[in-house]
Amino acid sequence: MNSGLILLVFGGFLLGGAWSIWSVDEDDPRRSTPQVVFAVVLLLAALLASAAGVLRLV
Protein backbone atom coordinates (compact mmCIF):
# COMPACT_ATOMS: atom_id res chain seq x y z
CA MET A 1 0.00 0.00 0.00
CA ASN A 2 1.25 3.42 -0.90
CA SER A 3 2.26 5.72 1.96
CA GLY A 4 0.41 8.61 0.28
CA LEU A 5 -2.86 6.74 0.63
CA ILE A 6 -2.15 6.00 4.27
CA LEU A 7 -1.53 9.71 4.91
CA LEU A 8 -4.77 10.64 3.15
CA VAL A 9 -6.75 8.16 5.24
CA PHE A 10 -5.06 9.43 8.39
CA GLY A 11 -5.89 13.02 7.40
CA GLY A 12 -9.52 12.04 6.97
CA PHE A 13 -9.50 10.36 10.36
CA LEU A 14 -8.10 13.52 11.97
CA LEU A 15 -10.65 15.65 10.14
CA GLY A 16 -13.45 13.47 11.50
CA GLY A 17 -12.00 13.83 14.99
CA ALA A 18 -11.90 17.61 14.66
CA TRP A 19 -15.51 17.64 13.50
CA SER A 20 -16.67 15.41 16.34
CA ILE A 21 -14.94 17.61 18.93
CA TRP A 22 -16.37 20.76 17.33
CA SER A 23 -19.96 19.46 17.29
CA VAL A 24 -19.91 17.56 20.59
CA ASP A 25 -22.59 19.66 22.34
CA GLU A 26 -25.44 20.65 20.02
CA ASP A 27 -27.65 21.97 22.85
CA ASP A 28 -25.18 24.58 24.10
CA PRO A 29 -23.74 26.59 21.17
CA ARG A 30 -20.94 28.02 23.33
CA ARG A 31 -17.66 26.14 23.05
CA SER A 32 -14.97 26.06 25.69
CA THR A 33 -11.46 27.30 24.93
CA PRO A 34 -9.80 23.87 25.20
CA GLN A 35 -12.43 22.42 22.87
CA VAL A 36 -11.73 25.08 20.23
CA VAL A 37 -7.95 24.75 20.60
CA PHE A 38 -8.03 20.96 20.29
CA ALA A 39 -10.35 21.10 17.27
CA VAL A 40 -8.08 23.63 15.54
CA VAL A 41 -4.97 21.55 16.28
CA LEU A 42 -6.64 18.46 14.86
CA LEU A 43 -7.79 20.41 11.80
CA LEU A 44 -4.26 21.65 11.14
CA ALA A 45 -2.86 18.14 11.58
CA ALA A 46 -5.49 16.81 9.16
CA LEU A 47 -4.58 19.43 6.58
CA LEU A 48 -0.87 18.69 6.92
CA ALA A 49 -1.38 14.92 6.66
CA SER A 50 -3.66 15.30 3.64
CA ALA A 51 -1.25 17.67 1.89
CA ALA A 52 1.65 15.30 2.59
CA GLY A 53 -0.41 12.41 1.23
CA VAL A 54 -1.22 14.27 -1.96
CA LEU A 55 2.42 15.26 -2.42
CA ARG A 56 3.52 11.64 -1.90
CA LEU A 57 1.07 10.52 -4.58
CA VAL A 58 2.32 13.09 -7.12
Backbone as ProteinMPNN parsed JSONL, in Angstrom:
{"seq_chain_A": "MNSGLILLVFGGFLLGGAWSIWSVDEDDPRRSTPQVVFAVVLLLAALLASAAGVLRLV", "coords_chain_A": {"N_chain_A": [[0.844, -1.181, 0.0], [0.467, 2.209, -0.742], [2.268, 4.898, 0.748], [1.263, 7.454, 0.538], [-1.485, 7.115, 0.3], [-2.064, 6.115, 2.811], [-1.471, 8.348, 4.391], [-3.452, 10.086, 3.457], [-5.785, 8.774, 4.33], [-5.332, 8.867, 7.076], [-5.372, 11.649, 7.421], [-8.079, 12.125, 6.846], [-9.211, 10.756, 8.986], [-8.297, 12.333, 11.138], [-9.584, 14.708, 10.463], [-12.263, 13.962, 10.804], [-12.185, 13.559, 13.567], [-11.709, 16.175, 14.447], [-14.086, 17.362, 13.63], [-15.932, 15.951, 15.211], [-15.217, 16.758, 17.778], [-15.721, 19.48, 17.565], [-18.5, 19.568, 17.199], [-19.627, 18.492, 19.513], [-21.448, 19.237, 21.537], [-24.527, 19.921, 20.902], [-26.691, 21.206, 22.076], [-25.826, 23.35, 23.638], [-24.579, 26.149, 22.292], [-22.221, 27.485, 22.874], [-18.725, 27.147, 22.985], [-16.021, 25.69, 24.749], [-12.753, 26.995, 25.565], [-10.547, 25.075, 25.549], [-11.749, 23.109, 23.967], [-12.068, 24.383, 21.469], [-9.386, 24.93, 20.856], [-8.271, 22.336, 20.706], [-9.76, 21.274, 18.603], [-8.934, 22.939, 16.504], [-6.198, 22.332, 16.405], [-6.329, 19.63, 15.675], [-7.543, 19.966, 13.174], [-5.558, 21.378, 11.753], [-3.534, 19.425, 11.792], [-4.807, 17.473, 10.278], [-4.995, 18.757, 7.806], [-2.267, 19.04, 7.197], [-1.461, 16.327, 7.069], [-3.052, 15.423, 4.967], [-2.169, 17.05, 2.86], [0.501, 16.204, 2.73], [0.055, 13.561, 1.996], [-1.09, 13.884, -0.559], [1.069, 15.062, -1.863], [2.892, 12.949, -1.729], [1.682, 11.186, -3.441], [1.93, 12.402, -5.871]], "CA_chain_A": [[0.0, 0.0, 0.0], [1.249, 3.422, -0.9], [2.264, 5.725, 1.961], [0.411, 8.61, 0.284], [-2.859, 6.739, 0.628], [-2.146, 6.005, 4.269], [-1.531, 9.708, 4.914], [-4.774, 10.635, 3.146], [-6.752, 8.155, 5.241], [-5.055, 9.427, 8.392], [-5.887, 13.017, 7.403], [-9.525, 12.036, 6.97], [-9.495, 10.361, 10.362], [-8.102, 13.517, 11.975], [-10.652, 15.646, 10.14], [-13.448, 13.469, 11.499], [-11.999, 13.833, 14.986], [-11.904, 17.61, 14.661], [-15.513, 17.636, 13.501], [-16.665, 15.405, 16.344], [-14.942, 17.612, 18.934], [-16.369, 20.764, 17.332], [-19.961, 19.459, 17.292], [-19.911, 17.561, 20.595], [-22.594, 19.655, 22.343], [-25.437, 20.647, 20.022], [-27.654, 21.972, 22.853], [-25.181, 24.581, 24.097], [-23.74, 26.594, 21.165], [-20.937, 28.018, 23.331], [-17.66, 26.145, 23.046], [-14.966, 26.057, 25.686], [-11.462, 27.301, 24.932], [-9.797, 23.865, 25.203], [-12.428, 22.418, 22.867], [-11.73, 25.083, 20.233], [-7.954, 24.75, 20.596], [-8.03, 20.961, 20.29], [-10.348, 21.105, 17.274], [-8.075, 23.63, 15.536], [-4.966, 21.551, 16.278], [-6.644, 18.456, 14.862], [-7.788, 20.414, 11.803], [-4.26, 21.655, 11.14], [-2.855, 18.144, 11.578], [-5.488, 16.812, 9.163], [-4.585, 19.428, 6.576], [-0.866, 18.689, 6.918], [-1.384, 14.923, 6.66], [-3.656, 15.302, 3.645], [-1.252, 17.669, 1.894], [1.647, 15.297, 2.589], [-0.405, 12.406, 1.23], [-1.219, 14.268, -1.959], [2.418, 15.257, -2.421], [3.519, 11.636, -1.899], [1.073, 10.524, -4.584], [2.318, 13.09, -7.116]], "C_chain_A": [[0.885, 1.238, 0.0], [1.153, 4.29, 0.358], [1.432, 6.989, 1.777], [-1.039, 8.323, 0.62], [-3.061, 6.621, 2.136], [-2.249, 7.393, 4.896], [-2.88, 10.36, 4.623], [-5.848, 10.065, 4.068], [-6.571, 8.713, 6.648], [-5.553, 10.87, 8.496], [-7.405, 13.046, 7.512], [-9.961, 11.647, 8.367], [-9.36, 11.554, 11.311], [-9.176, 14.569, 11.719], [-11.962, 15.242, 10.802], [-13.364, 13.711, 12.997], [-12.203, 15.301, 15.314], [-13.382, 17.964, 14.585], [-16.296, 17.113, 14.714], [-16.409, 16.222, 17.618], [-15.673, 18.95, 18.785], [-17.877, 20.676, 17.573], [-20.394, 18.55, 18.439], [-21.158, 17.95, 21.383], [-23.502, 20.532, 21.495], [-26.394, 21.538, 20.807], [-27.093, 23.319, 23.304], [-24.238, 25.068, 23.0], [-22.39, 27.176, 21.586], [-19.925, 26.885, 23.446], [-16.58, 26.638, 24.006], [-13.654, 26.289, 24.925], [-10.651, 26.045, 24.63], [-10.434, 23.083, 24.046], [-12.075, 23.06, 21.531], [-10.269, 24.856, 19.866], [-7.677, 23.345, 20.08], [-8.606, 20.699, 18.902], [-9.478, 21.769, 16.208], [-6.768, 22.868, 15.329], [-5.21, 20.304, 15.427], [-6.898, 18.826, 13.41], [-6.482, 20.707, 11.085], [-3.478, 20.369, 10.866], [-3.486, 17.393, 10.408], [-5.087, 17.441, 7.835], [-3.144, 19.082, 6.206], [-0.735, 17.241, 6.431], [-1.961, 14.733, 5.265], [-2.754, 15.896, 2.569], [-0.025, 16.783, 1.676], [1.263, 14.06, 1.78], [-0.547, 12.72, -0.244], [0.149, 14.453, -2.596], [3.147, 13.928, -2.601], [2.96, 10.906, -3.108], [1.519, 11.135, -5.916], [3.698, 12.694, -7.543]], "O_chain_A": [[1.918, 1.287, 0.667], [0.085, 4.402, 0.96], [0.942, 7.546, 2.759], [-1.741, 9.178, 1.159], [-4.111, 6.987, 2.662], [-3.027, 7.595, 5.829], [-3.396, 11.107, 5.453], [-6.721, 10.797, 4.533], [-7.552, 9.0, 7.335], [-6.089, 11.272, 9.528], [-7.959, 13.903, 8.2], [-10.964, 12.149, 8.874], [-10.205, 11.759, 12.182], [-9.625, 15.243, 12.646], [-12.69, 16.095, 11.308], [-14.369, 14.034, 13.63], [-12.8, 15.638, 16.337], [-13.876, 18.767, 15.377], [-17.223, 17.773, 15.183], [-17.307, 16.357, 18.449], [-16.185, 19.49, 19.765], [-18.469, 21.618, 18.099], [-21.434, 17.899, 18.342], [-21.869, 17.065, 21.86], [-23.281, 21.737, 21.379], [-26.872, 22.536, 20.268], [-27.818, 24.313, 23.343], [-23.189, 24.459, 22.792], [-21.505, 27.343, 20.747], [-20.236, 25.803, 23.944], [-16.269, 27.828, 24.069], [-13.483, 25.833, 23.794], [-10.099, 25.947, 23.534], [-9.729, 22.47, 23.245], [-11.809, 22.353, 20.56], [-9.947, 24.616, 18.703], [-6.927, 23.177, 19.118], [-8.001, 19.977, 18.109], [-9.305, 21.217, 15.121], [-6.282, 22.768, 14.203], [-4.399, 19.963, 14.566], [-6.514, 18.084, 12.506], [-6.314, 20.323, 9.927], [-2.835, 20.241, 9.824], [-2.781, 16.748, 9.633], [-4.865, 16.734, 6.851], [-2.838, 18.857, 5.035], [0.013, 16.964, 5.493], [-1.421, 13.967, 4.467], [-2.593, 15.315, 1.495], [0.434, 16.635, 0.544], [2.053, 13.57, 0.974], [-0.167, 11.912, -1.091], [0.366, 14.047, -3.738], [3.942, 13.788, -3.531], [3.655, 10.106, -3.733], [1.489, 10.475, -6.954], [4.188, 13.172, -8.567]]}, "name": "protein", "num_of_chains": 1, "seq": "MNSGLILLVFGGFLLGGAWSIWSVDEDDPRRSTPQVVFAVVLLLAALLASAAGVLRLV"}
